[in-house]
C-alpha cells in the first residue's frame, strides 16, 4: 500500500535554519541561525530600495511614465495620511519613515504568496517587534517634544478633576495595549489568510480531477483577495503608526 506524506497547512509557518550560526557558550550560546524568514525580510527591503532607486535614477518628466506615476500616487497617498494625522511641517519629518514602513510591510505580506517563500508577518515575534519599536519611538518623540508635560497624554482634555484618578488607569491601559493590538491585527490577518489558502489548495489537490476545478478556481480568487488584504494590512499598520505619532505630538 502506497504511503502518502501528510502535510499540514501550518507547515508553511515552520522555520528551519538554512545557515546555522550558534554563538559559543561563553558568549551566551545564542542561536543566530539564518532562516527563510530572514532572507524574505532582506528581499522585501531590497525590492523596496530598488524601486525607489530606479525612480530616483530615472529622469523625472512632466509627463510621467508608468513607474513614476505609480510612485507619485503612492507618495501622495502617504503624504495625505501623514498630513491628516500628524500634520504640516511636523509631519514632513516622518514622511520618509512612514513611506518605508508601508512598502516594507506590504512586500513582507506579499512575499508569502510566492510558492516556496515565507510570510514573515505571520510570526507574532516579528509583528510584535515592529509594534513595540514603533511604540517606543512614539514615547521618545513625546518626551523629547514635551518633556515632563508628556504625562498629560493620560488625561483627556475637558475631564473634571474628580474623574482624573479613574480615567488615568484606563488611559494608561489604552496606551500600553497599542503595540499589542497593532501586532495581533497584522499577525492574525496574515496567518488566517495563508492557512485558508493552504487548506483550499490541499482540497483541490486531493479531490478527483473533475471535482477539484472548483476549489482550485476559488484558490486563484483567494490569491487575488490576499494581495488586496496584504495592501490593506500595510495601510492600516501605516495609518495607526501615523495616529500614534500624531497623538504624542498633539497630546490627545
C-alpha positions as a printed Julia matrix, in Angstrom:
252×3 Matrix{Float64}:
   0.0    0.0     0.0
   1.42   3.35   -1.05
   2.29   5.76    1.77
   1.37   9.39    1.32
   3.17  12.02    3.33
   0.71  14.16    5.24
   1.1   17.91    5.01
  -0.47  20.37    7.43
  -1.48  23.94    6.45
   0.71  25.02    9.37
   3.84  23.56    7.71
   4.18  26.86    5.83
   4.88  28.66    9.12
   7.74  26.41   10.25
  11.24  27.86   10.1
  14.32  25.66    9.8
  17.9   27.01    9.85
  19.46  27.46    6.42
  22.76  28.9     7.62
  23.4   27.6    11.18
  25.08  30.19   13.4
  25.36  29.45   17.12
  27.45  31.51   19.48
  29.76  29.65   21.89
  28.68  29.17   25.49
  30.92  31.96   26.84
  29.05  34.39   24.54
  25.65  33.23   25.74
  25.12  30.32   23.37
  22.6   32.31   21.32
  21.23  30.75   18.14
  21.65  33.35   15.38
  20.96  30.96   12.51
  19.68  32.44    9.26
  16.37  31.0     8.09
  13.94  31.53    5.23
  12.1   34.29    7.08
  15.24  36.41    7.42
  16.06  36.04    3.72
  12.48  37.04    2.82
  12.8   40.12    5.04
  16.05  41.09    3.32
  14.41  40.54   -0.06
  11.47  42.8     0.88
  13.89  45.54    1.93
  15.87  45.09   -1.3
  12.79  45.32   -3.53
  11.57  48.5    -1.8
  15.07  50.03   -2.05
  15.49  49.07   -5.72
  12.1   50.52   -6.67
  12.96  53.91   -5.21
  16.48  53.82   -6.64
  15.08  53.18  -10.13
  12.67  56.09   -9.69
  15.46  58.39   -8.45
  17.97  57.38  -11.13
  15.46  57.68  -13.96
  14.75  61.17  -15.19
  11.57  62.64  -13.75
   9.43  64.08  -16.51
   6.5   66.45  -16.65
   4.5   63.69  -18.32
   5.32  60.75  -16.04
   5.82  57.18  -17.18
   4.14  54.18  -15.55
   6.63  53.71  -12.69
   6.82  57.44  -11.95
   3.01  57.68  -11.95
   2.67  54.75   -9.52
   5.3   56.17   -7.16
   3.77  59.65   -7.29
   0.34  58.25   -6.45
   1.86  56.18   -3.65
   3.79  59.09   -2.14
   0.71  61.34   -2.4
  -1.33  58.71   -0.53
   1.31  58.51    2.22
   1.56  62.31    2.42
  -2.22  62.57    2.81
  -2.13  60.05    5.68
   0.73  61.93    7.35
  -0.9   65.36    6.89
  -4.24  64.16    8.26
  -2.82  62.51   11.37
   0.46  64.3    12.15
   0.08  67.48   10.17
   2.04  70.18    8.41
   5.77  70.65    8.69
   5.93  68.32   11.69
   4.58  65.5     9.57
   7.12  66.04    6.79
   9.88  64.91    9.17
   8.33  61.46    9.37
   7.26  61.11    5.72
  10.3   59.02    4.61
   9.91  56.7     7.62
   6.17  56.22    7.07
   6.64  55.61    3.33
   9.3   52.99    4.09
   7.12  51.27    6.71
   4.24  50.81    4.25
   6.42  49.36    1.48
   8.31  47.06    3.84
   5.14  45.64    5.44
   3.43  45.32    2.05
   6.29  43.41    0.43
   6.68  41.19    3.52
   2.97  40.35    3.27
   3.15  39.83   -0.47
   6.21  37.57   -0.3
   4.19  34.84    1.41
   2.06  34.42   -1.73
   5.08  33.28   -3.73
   5.32  29.47   -3.72
   8.27  28.32   -1.63
   8.59  31.71    0.05
   7.55  32.68    3.6
   5.14  35.11    5.24
   7.38  36.84    7.77
   4.42  38.86    9.12
   2.75  35.59   10.16
   5.25  35.42   13.05
   3.99  37.18   16.18
   7.54  37.84   17.32
   8.14  39.81   14.1
   4.95  41.88   14.18
   5.46  42.33   17.93
   8.99  43.65   17.38
   7.71  46.1    14.74
   4.91  47.31   17.02
   6.99  47.63   20.19
   9.71  49.5    18.27
   7.14  51.98   16.95
   5.58  52.35   20.42
   8.99  53.08   21.99
   9.72  55.55   19.18
   6.46  57.42   19.91
   7.38  57.63   23.61
  10.79  59.07   22.72
   9.15  61.61   20.37
   6.63  62.62   23.05
   9.19  63.01   25.85
  11.68  64.88   23.64
   8.98  67.28   22.46
   7.04  67.88   25.69
   9.35  66.81   28.49
   7.54  66.12   31.77
   4.32  67.57   30.37
   4.06  64.46   28.17
   2.37  62.66   31.08
  -0.72  64.78   30.39
  -1.49  62.45   27.47
  -3.1   60.23   30.12
  -5.62  62.95   30.98
  -8.22  63.59   28.25
  -8.95  67.3    27.72
 -12.01  68.74   29.46
 -12.26  65.98   32.07
 -13.41  67.1    35.55
 -10.61  66.82   38.12
 -12.64  64.44   40.26
 -12.65  61.94   37.38
  -8.89  62.03   36.73
  -7.96  59.24   39.22
 -10.44  56.92   37.49
  -9.53  57.81   33.91
  -5.72  57.76   34.2
  -5.52  53.95   34.69
  -7.89  53.46   31.74
  -5.83  55.75   29.52
  -2.61  54.06   30.66
  -4.03  50.65   29.78
  -5.18  52.01   26.43
  -1.69  53.32   25.65
   0.04  50.1    26.71
  -2.35  47.98   24.63
  -1.46  49.78   21.41
   1.59  47.7    20.45
  -0.3   44.51   21.35
  -3.31  45.28   19.14
  -1.06  46.56   16.34
   0.94  43.32   16.37
  -2.04  40.96   16.73
  -4.03  42.61   13.93
  -1.27  42.14   11.33
  -0.28  38.69   12.61
  -3.86  37.38   12.77
  -4.93  38.53    9.32
  -1.84  37.28    7.51
  -1.82  33.93    9.34
  -5.52  33.24    8.8
  -5.38  34.08    5.11
  -2.45  31.78    4.4
  -3.91  28.89    6.39
  -7.13  29.22    4.37
  -5.14  29.24    1.14
  -3.29  26.1     2.19
  -6.47  24.26    3.18
  -8.33  25.06   -0.05
  -5.32  24.28   -2.25
  -4.89  20.98   -0.39
  -8.55  20.14   -1.05
  -8.04  20.9    -4.73
  -5.01  18.6    -4.95
  -6.69  15.76   -3.05
 -10.02  15.79   -4.88
 -10.71  13.94   -8.15
  -9.85  15.85  -11.34
 -13.48  16.68  -12.19
 -14.26  17.9    -8.66
 -11.06  19.83   -7.95
 -11.71  22.53  -10.56
 -13.99  24.42   -8.15
 -11.61  24.65   -5.15
  -8.67  25.34   -7.48
 -10.57  28.22   -9.1
 -11.52  29.51   -5.66
  -7.83  29.38   -4.67
  -6.98  31.67   -7.61
  -9.66  34.14   -6.49
  -8.41  33.88   -2.93
  -4.9   34.71   -4.11
  -6.22  37.94   -5.58
  -8.02  38.69   -2.33
  -4.82  38.02   -0.36
  -2.97  40.6    -2.47
  -5.7   43.09   -1.54
  -5.51  42.08    2.15
  -1.71  42.5     2.06
  -2.12  46.09    0.88
  -4.96  46.82    3.34
  -2.99  45.48    6.33
   0.08  47.52    5.34
  -2.19  50.58    5.01
  -3.78  50.02    8.44
  -0.39  49.46   10.09
   0.9   52.67    8.48
  -2.23  54.64    9.35
  -2.14  53.6    13.03
   1.59  54.44   13.19
   0.74  57.96   12.0
  -2.13  58.19   14.5
   0.16  57.19   17.39
   2.86  59.67   16.34
   0.24  62.4    15.94
  -1.18  61.66   19.39
   2.16  62.13   21.17
   2.88  65.31   19.25
  -0.55  66.87   19.82
  -1.1   65.21   23.25
  -4.58  63.89   22.5
